[in-house]
Amino acid sequence: MNRVKVLLIDDDEDDYIITKDIFSHSSIASKYELSWIDTFEKGINAVLKRQYDVYLVDYRLGKHTGVDLVNEAVLSGIKEPIIILTGKGDYQIDEEAMNVGAADYLVKDKIDADTLDRSIRYALKQAETLKALKESENKFKIIFDKAKEPILISDFTGKIHDINKAGLDFFGYHIKEMLVTNDRSLFYTQEDRDNFVQELETKGAVSDFECQMVSSKGQVYFCSLSSFLQIDLQNMVEVYHTIIHDLTYRKHQEAKSIHESKFSISEHIAKGFAEEIRNPLSTINLVLHDLSTDEALVYNENLQAGLEIIKANFNSINQLTKNFVSSTENKPIVIQKTNINTLIEEALVEVGDLILGHRIVLEKHLLPTDLHLLIDKKQIKKALVNILVNAIESMENYPKVLNVSTINDSGFYSILVEDNGKGISKGSEHQIFEPFFTTKKDTEGLGLTEAERTVLAHKGSIIFKPQEVGSLFVIQLPIN
């Protein structure tokens, strides 16, 4: 069995003689091999050369201290344990030594063979454990940094301890920004965060927890979280290791499939409905024509007034039927290269009179860009106008504020239309794009249906987000 090499760094020869005598005790003599150096400079040189297994360092070393030596050794990456030898009653020194990284401290007057043996064995075992832990951390760090999916390390309070490069790219933060950000701001709703933490704290692990998360630019993602609890041994705090799976594309595809099925059924129903209603409408129209041109009745003012009312309602029903069929039809897309900001400005001009008439304050925050999208300009502009009109007509109380902004993120260019109107009652959100669904008087409830169909046909999406006050619609169009 190899003996443990111990170096005593002490400028007092008498202390060396006393220490040597302790090491010669029969209970430990065969375990250790003691060497001695009498200056700080020689000591730090020996420590940096890593020629010994453990170091005993006197606190007072001329103009330097043992704490200075420990500090320099730790900064140089030395892993071998260093035990500080202190005088009686130097408890403040003891605490200082442990804080900078000393493995242990011993009071000289109380050192005996057993105490020394126990301290050295403990220090060596601790160093071995820390080495194994460091190797494990290094392996984890490699996996952590190279992972393609975002990995977040945070705690119960929301403090973020670390995040990998994929996570920084996903959320759009710099590492310095992320470390001063509370993880609550990464969840789209506080309710999602609370449910996630509650489940994690209760079970110790969470798998496939679905929620919405938001980037620094406001981009909302559908995500699935897998997380587990672990004790951070370095900081002695319980942390959450969370892997974030981005389900946005899959959710969009699922929504697209559902919407396409819904539109196909709606189109079929609309055309059948139109055929059924056009026959009686045609009959009514013929009778109206005959009555309005009958010479015997042409001078009957009451009758003619009644006929005019019937004609007006006939035209309304006929137009509503045409609009319904039109909103469900698959219109061919005529692709052209379109400057997106120009399109938005033109849409705002179209609703300019409405904005003025309703005395609405328009707040516009468009990214300065010459970005061109391959879209059907006419259809997308009409879809945006429908969204704008819906927002304008929802506002009743002053001040009325309409906010139009844009975001360029994750391959999509997003147009955000936010109002401070009356919003949508809870539970009705899923009906917002249904044909004929409306909360306003004298509207058909087809504008949002047609807008959604147009955007989906461009492989984009419209997201409705109820706000505390008003509503937010996000039109996402693919850049490529």
Buried (B, 14 or more C-beta within 10 A) or exposed (E): EEEBBBBBBBBBEEBBEEBEEBBEEEEBBEBBBBEBBBBBEEBBEBBEEEEBBBBBBBBBBEEBBBBBBBBBBBEEEBEBBBBBBBEEEBEEBBEBBBEBBBBBBBBBEEBEBEEBBEBBBBBBEEBEEBEEEEEEEEEEEEEBEEBEEBBBBBBEEBBBBBBBBBBBEBBBBEEEEBEEBEBBBBBBEEEBBEBBBEBBEEEEEBEEBEBBBBBBEBBBBBBBBBBBBEEBEEEEEEBBBBBBBBBBEEBBEEBBEEBBEBBEEBBEEBBEBBEEBBEEBEEBBEEBEEBBEEEEEEEEEEBEEEBEEBBEEBEEBBEBBEBBBEBBBEEEBEEEEBBBBEBBEBBBEBBEEBBEEBEBEBEEEBEEEEEBBBBBBBBBBBBBBBBBBBBBBBBEEEEBBBBBBBBBBBEBBBBBBBBBBBBBEEEEBEEBBBBEBBBEEEEBBBBBBBBBBBBBBBEBBBBBBBEEEBBBBBBBBBBE
